Amino acid sequence: MDFLQIALIVLVVAGVWAVVEVALTMRAARRDVEKLTTSANEVIEQAQPIVAKLDGMVDELEPAVKRMAPLAEKAESSVDAANVSIERLNGILEDVSSVSGTASSVTGAVNRVAESAASGVASVVSRLRGGSPAEGAARLEGAAEERTEEPAEAPEPPAPARYVDYAEISAAPSANASDAE
C-alpha cells in the first residue's frame, strides 16, 4: 500500500468518526432541548396565574391612576392657595406689630401725662393743705412704691417695648384716681 492510500483510509475513518460524533451530539442536544422546553412550559404554566393576578390588579388600579392627575392638580392649587394665605397672614401680622408698637408708644405717653397730672394735683393739694410741693411728690412716690411692693408669686419678665401691657393700663388710671381723691 501506498502512502496515499493509507492517508485516504485514515481520512475516511476520521470522517466516519466525525459523523458518528455529530450524530451523538445532535441526539444529546435534542434531549437537552426537550428537557429545556418541558421546564420552560412548566415555568410558564406556573407564571400564568401570577400574570393573570397582576393583570387584574392593573385593571383595578387603572381608575385610581386616572384620578391621580386631577388630584395632583388640586393639591398643587391648594398649596398655592395656602401660600397666598400665609403671605396675607404675614402682612396682617406685620400690621399688628406696627399697631402694637404705636399703641405701646401711646401708652407710654399717656402714662407720662397721667404721672405729670397726678404730680400736679399732688402739688396743688399739698399747697392747699399748707405743705410744700415736695411733700406731695413724696406722697405720690410713696404710693407708687406701695403699688410695686405688693407680693407677687413669680416675677414676670419685662415685656418688649413694642407691645402694650394691658394690665399696666388698667392699673394706672385706678391708682391715679385714688391718689387724686
FENURZI-V474165 format. One record per backbone hydrogen bond with DSSP energy under -0.5 kcal/mol. CO is the residue of the C=O (numbers start at 1). NH is the residue of the N-H. Records with the same first field share a line. If there is no record, write none. Layout:
CO->NH / NH
//
This chain:
2->6
3->7
4->8
5->9
6->10
7->11
8->12
9->13
10->14
11->15
12->16
13->17
14->18
15->19
16->20
17->21
18->22
19->23
20->24
21->25
22->26
23->27
24->28
25->29
26->30
27->31
28->32
29->33
30->34
31->35
32->36
33->37
34->38
35->39
36->40
37->41
38->42
39->43
40->44
41->45
42->46
43->47
44->48
45->49
46->50
47->51
48->52
49->53
50->54
51->55
52->56
53->57
54->58
55->59
56->60
57->61
58->62
59->63
60->64
61->65
62->66
63->67
64->68
65->68 / 69
66->70
67->71
68->72
69->73
70->74
71->75
72->76
73->77
74->78
75->79
76->80
77->81
78->82
79->83
80->84
81->85
82->86
83->87
84->88
85->89
86->90
87->91
88->92
89->93
90->94
91->95
92->96
93->97
94->98
95->99
96->100
97->101
98->102
99->103
100->104
101->105
102->106
103->107
104->108
105->109
106->110
107->111
108->112
109->113
110->114
111->115
112->116
113->117
114->118
115->119
116->120
117->121
118->122
119->123
120->124
121->125
122->126
123->127
124->128
125->129
126->130 / 131
132->135 / 136
133->137
134->138
135->139
136->140
137->141
138->142
139->143
140->144
141->145
142->146
143->147
144->148
145->149
147->150
160->163
162->104
164->166
165->168 / 169
166->170
167->171
168->172
169->173
170->174
171->175
172->176
173->177
174->178
175->179
176->180
177->181
//
